[in-house]
Amino acid sequence: MRSRVIAAAVFSMGLAGASQAADVNEQGAKELRGILTHSLSQDLARSDFVIVKPAGDQYEITYDLGKFFDKVNSSAFSVMGFKPFSLFAQPIEQGKWHLTGDNSLDVALHSPTSDIAYSIASSSFDGIFDPTIEMMRSMGIKSSGVKFSSVGSGPRGGRKVEATVDSASFAHTVTDSSEAGKVDLQMQGTLQRLSEQLTVRPDGPPITFSADSVDTNVTATSLPAQDLRALIRFFVQHVKTKQLSESGSEKFEQLVHRALPVFGSLSKTVTLNNALVATEKGKIGVKRIDYRFSMDGLTKASNVNLEVRAEQFTPDAGLVPAAYTAFLPAALDVQLGVPNIDFAGLIDTALDAVAPRAAPVSGEALKRTMFPSGYGTLEFPKISATSGAYDVEMSGELKASTKPHSGFSLQATILARDFDKTVAAIQEAAKAQPRLNNVSFSLLAAKGFAKSDPDGRLRWDVTMDEDRTVTVNGQVMKKP
């Protein structure tokens, strides 16, 4: 599937200059090949890395990625096993192109840290390319028999990863954005019957992760399609360059700034169904895991948000002591956010760092760039857990200075429903685990500071200043 995306990207990058041909013929094939290779390095363009020939009412484009990687392989890094594969391009209405293909894949990658193998038994591709936006308007990929393995070497010797996917599908659509010259992107992907096994050391027991399905959705708004295309061209043209010249660095910096903020918003959701983690000590299942990530564009004040929700934990019998089984969460929800990150400043710093004769950048300088106000904030709008024994929720924010050896401040609200039921459950469990008596005692002490909300929940409003003074519901506590 990855090879198909690579080929589609290279193909569409060149195809942007092609117009719809009235007839498919040898001359059209020659012209199309010239268009597809004009953004590549001269040695690649002159090779038979790309072959184009007429095939009825469409063109057959054969990519030999093995020859591409022969140009970039080194003694330390190499990619082997790529066989030529084909895409078919048919000119259709309004200057668009219909792309199709059906191939397999079996490649190996060698690097100083690992040897990787990746194979796909079969993979089909179908999409529509629109030269007016220089992107695929729609694209669909379906694959089966996906296998991946990685064996560590050197310092990572003994580390091994093996994964299989019965079938995978991927699709995306591109629509015109409300901003002129920009587009919105939507992508969906599904993996069916994922299985992954990790071994950390040669004599160590494996850890296995599996899921019935993994569904992914990605949405990006206000993408500057042409500016991003220019960046891709630059990378392709300089793929073998170890160090950019001064003029090349200036050109690269201009292209990056022109593409900023890259997108207006970005969001990604991932849902795992019937996930299972197995170790030598037992198995833990989770019926459903939802993950969501979102952020603004790369600006001087971007917001990043993360949410993870899990439902119905089912460990093997005996994996959790009987006294604690009542406290396994039926649902767990964690929401986090970091506001006002200066990504634009970080990009400027990174561009300066890769320029010729650039001085190294310290970690402290990066922190000051990320948070020019001098403080970084971690927001937690909601952290909640529920079971038959408790229902607790916390919200607030943690603020820390970017200065070395500085303190932090905290503001939080803790809410608990049926608190007496929770204390009773812990006291019952303490009959088998006496150490829980200290927990029940602490909870009873905390109840003395609580306030009652109209809905019956107990509330604790907690603050801690940078000098570590703690206040609970307005009452000052001793410094910890």
N, C-alpha and C positions, 0 to 999 in steps of 0.2 A: 504493500500500500504506500509506503514512503517513496519507493522508486517511482510509482505512478504520479505522485504529487510533484516530485522533482522534475519529471519529464514534462508534466503539464505546465509547470512554472517556466521552464526553459522555452517550451514551445510557444506559450502565450506571450512571453516577453518579445520574441521575434515576430510573432504573427500580428502584433499590433500594427506593423507597417504594411500588412498585406491587404489588398482589396479583393473583392469577390471576382473570381474569374468566370467568364462566360462559358469557357470550355476547359475541361481538365485534359492537359496534354503535357508532352515532354518539356516544352518551353516553360509552361506554368510550373512544373516540378522544379526546374532549374532556378527559376526566380524565387520560388518559395524556399528552397534550400538556402539561397543567398540571404533571404530575409531572416530565416531562423538562426543563422550563424553570424549575423553582422555584429551582435553584441558580445561574441566570444573572443577569446584570444586568437591571434593569427594562426598559431600552430594547430589549435583545435578546429578552427574554421576550415583550414586546408586539408585536414584529415577526413576520413570517412566516418567520423563520430556520428554524423547525421546523414542519412540517405533518404532521398525523396523520389518517389516514382508514381506515375498515374496508376490508378486501380479502378477502372470503371468511371463512375461519376464522382470519385473522391481521390485524394492523395494518400498513399501509404508512407508514413514517416517512420523510419527505423532508427532508434537510438541505441548506440553501443556505449553504454555507460562505463564498460570496462576500459575503453580507450580514454574516456574522460578521466577516470581515476588513475590510469597509467601516467597521466601528465602531472598529477598532484601527489602521487605516492612517494614515500621516502623510505629510508632504512628503518625509521622509527614508526611510521604510520603507513598502512597499506590497506586497500579494499580489493578483494578478489572474488571471482565467481559470477560477476555480472554477465549475463548473456544478452545479446541484442533483443530488444522487444519493440513492438510496433504500436503506433497510434494511427488512426485513420481520420483524416480531416476532409470534411465535405462542405463546400461553400453553400450557404443558405441565404435566405432573404435578409435584407437590410445590412449586407456586408458581414454578417455573423458567420461563424464556423461551428459545425457540429463535429465534436471529437468523440471517438469511441476506441476501445481497445480491450484485449483479453490476453493476459499473460500470466506467467508464474515467476517466482523469484527464489534464489538460493545463493546468498552471499556471505562472505566472511570478512571481518575487519580485525586487523592486528594493530595494537598500540603498545607503548611501554608498560601500561598498567593492566591490560586485559586483552583477551581474544574473544570476539563476539561472532556469533552465527545467527542469521536471520533468514527465514524462509516462509514463502506463501505458496500453497499448493495451486491456487487459482485466484485471479483477481480481475474483475471487469471494471471498465471505466466508461462513463458517458457524461458529456457536458456540452455546454454552449459557450463559446468565446465571443466577446463583444469588443471589437477594436476601438470603439468610441470611448470606453473606459479602461481599455488595456487589461481586462480581467475576465475571468470566467463568470458569466452571469449565473450559471448553475453548474453543478458538478456532483456526480454520484459515483462512489466506489464501493464495490462489494467484494469481499475476500473470504476465503475459507482455508482451513488448515494452516493457521499461523503458528510458527514456532520461533522461539528466541532463546538463546543461551549466552551466558557470559562467564568466562573463567578468568579470575584475577591472576596477575603475575607480579613479580617484584614485591614491593611492600604489601600488596593486596593478595599475595599468593594464598591459595586455599579458599578464597571467597568465590562462590559459584551461584549463579542464578539461572534457573530454567523456567520458561513460561510457555503455555500453549493457549490458543483461543480457537474454539471450534469455528466460529464465523464472526465477521466484522463488517459493519457498513458505515459509510461516511457520506454526508451530503452537505452542500452549502448553496446558498442563494445570495446574490448581490442585488441590491436595489438602490436607486438614486436617493441620496440624502436630501434633507431640507436645505443644507448648505450647498451652494453652487460648486460644482467640481469635485464633490465628495460623495462617497457611497456608504451604505450600511451593509453589514455582513452578518449573516446568520448561519451557524453550522450545527449539525447534529451528528452524533456518532453512537454506535451501539456495539458492544462486545458481548458475545454469547458464550457462556461457559468458559470463564477465565480461570486458569490454574497457574500458580506461581510457587516455586520452591526455592528457598534461600538457604545456603550453607555458608556460615561465616568462617569456619576453619575446617581443615581436612578431616579431623577426627571428631568434629562437632555434630550434634544432631541437627537435622534440617528443620526449617520452619516453613510451613505450607500455608498459602493464602489462596482462597478460591471464592468465586461468586457466580451465581447463576447468570447474572447480566450486569453490565456497567453501561449506563446511559449518560451521555455528555451533551450539553448544549452550550454554545458560545455565541454571544452577541457583541458586535463592535459597531459603534456609530461614528459617522463623520470621518471616515478613512480618506486621506488624501491619496487617491489611487495613483495618479501620475507621479507624484513625488516619491512614493514608496517604490514605484517601478524604477525610477532613476537610481534609487539606492541599491536595488537588486542588481541593476546593470553594472553599477560601480563594483560591487562585490565580485560578480562574475569576471569582470575584466581584470581584477587585481587578485584573483584567487591564488596565484603563485607568488605574490609580492610579500616578502618578509618584513620590509620596512617601507612605509610610504615616504615619498619625497615631500619636501616642504610644500610644493604646489599641490601634490596629491592630498596631503593632510588638509590644506585649505579647502580644496574641492569637496572632500568628504565632510568637513565641518559645515560647509554651505548646504550640502544635500540634507544633512541631519536636521539643521535648523529650519530648512524649508519644509520638512515633513512634520515638525512639531506642531501641535501636541500629539501627533500620530493618530489619536482617536479622541472622540468626545467622551465616550464612556465604554467600558469593557466589563462584561459579566460572564461568568462561567459557572455552570451547575453540573454536578456529578451525582448520580444516584446509583448505589450498589444494592442489589437485591440478594438476600440470603447469603451474606458474606460469612466466611468461616476461616478462623485462624487455628492451625493445629501445630502443637509442639510435642516434645516427648512426654510432657506432663499432662497433656489433655487438649481438648478442643473447646473453643469459645465461638458461638455463633451469634450473629446480629441479623435480625430480619431485614432491616433497612438502614442504610446510611445515606444521608443527604449532605452534600458539601456545596457551598456557594461562595464564590469570590467575585468582588466587584471593585472597580476603581474608576476615578476620573482620568482624563488625559494626562500626559506627562507635562504638567504645568509647575508653576512656582508654589502652588498650594493645592496639591492633589490629596484626595481622600481614598484610603484603602479599607475595605471591609471584608470580613471573613465570618462564615457561619458553618458550624458542623452540628448535625442532629442525628442521633442514633436511637433506634427503637428495638425493644425486646432482645435483651442479652440472654443467651442460653448456654452457660458453661456446662461441661461434663459434670456428672455427679461426683462429688468428692474433690473437685478442683477448687471449690470455695468451701471453707468450713461451714457446717450447717448453721452455726449461730449467726453467720453473716449473709445467708442467702436472701433473707427478707429485705436486705438493704441494697441488693442489686437494682440499679435503676431500670424502670420500665421504659423511660424516655429521658434522654440527655440532650440539652440544647445549649450550645456555646456560641455567642455572638461577640466578635471583637472588631475594633476599628482603630485605625491610626490616621488622624486628620492632619492637614497642612504639611505634607511632605514636599520639599522643594526638589522634584525630580528634574526640572529644567536646569537647576543649578548643578545637580549631580551629573547630568549629561555634559554640561560645559566643563566640569572638572575632569570627567573621563576623556573628553576630547583633548584637553590640554595635556593629560597624562600620556596619550599615545602619540603626541606630536614629537618630531625630532628634537633630541636633546632636552626632553622634558624631565623635570625633577620628580621624584617619587612623592606620592600623596599619603599623608598619615591618616590613621583611623580617626583621630580626633578632629582632623580637618574635614573628613567626610561627614562626621556627626554634626559639626557646625554648619556644613552646607545643607544637609538634609533638614535641619531644624534651625533656621536663622534666628528665631525668637529666643533661642537658648534653652528651650524646653521641648521634650518629646512627650506626647500624650498617648496612652493606651486606653481606649474607651471599651467598656464592656456593657453594652445596652441591655444584655440579658445573658445570664448564666443560670440555667435551671436544671433541676433533676427531680424526678418523681418516681415513687414506688408505692407499694401497699403500706409502707411504714412512714413515708415522709413526702412532703411537697414543698420544696425550697427554691427560692429565686433570689438572685443578686444582680444589681446593676450599679454603675458608677464609672469612675475613671481614675487612672493612675498617672501621675505626672512626674517626670524625672528631668533633672538638669543635664545638659550635655557636658558640663564641666567635670573634670576628673574628680573622683572621691566626693561627689556631691550627693545629697540626700534626695528623697522623693516625698511626694504628698499623695494622699489617698482620700477620695470621697466615694462612699458606697452606701447603698441601701439594701438591707437583707430582709426578705419577707418569708414567713413560714406559715403554712396552713396546718391545722390539726396538730399543733405542737405537742400537746399532752399525749397524743397517740404515738408520736415519735419517741418521746421520753419513755413511755411504757414499753415500747418495742425494744429499746436499748436495755432497759432494766431486765426484761425477760431474757434477752440474749446474754446478759451479764451472768446469768446463772451457769452458763457453760463457759463463758469467757470473762472471768472476773475483772480483767483489765478494763472492760467497758464500763465498770462502775464509775471510773474517773470521768468518762464521757458524759454519762447521765448527770453526774454532779455538776459538771461545767455547764450543761444545757439548762439545768434548773437555776443556776446562778445567773445565766444570761437572761432567763425569762424575767428576772427581777428588774432588768433595765428596759424591757420591751414596752412598746406602745401598741395599742390595738387599732387596726384600720376598720372602716365601716364594713368591709366584707368578712371580718372575723380573723384575718391574718395578723400575726404579730409582726411588728416592724422595728428594725434597728437602723437608725441613720448614723453612720460611722464616718468620722473624719480623722486623718492623721496629717499633721503639719510636717514641714521639713525638719523641724527640731524634735520630731517623733512624739509630740504631744497628741494623745488619742482622746477623742470625744465621742461618747455614745449617747444619742438622743439628748444632746446638750449637756451631759454630765462629763466633766473632765476626769480621765483615768490617769493612772500612773504611767510614766514613760516605760516602754518595754525594754 
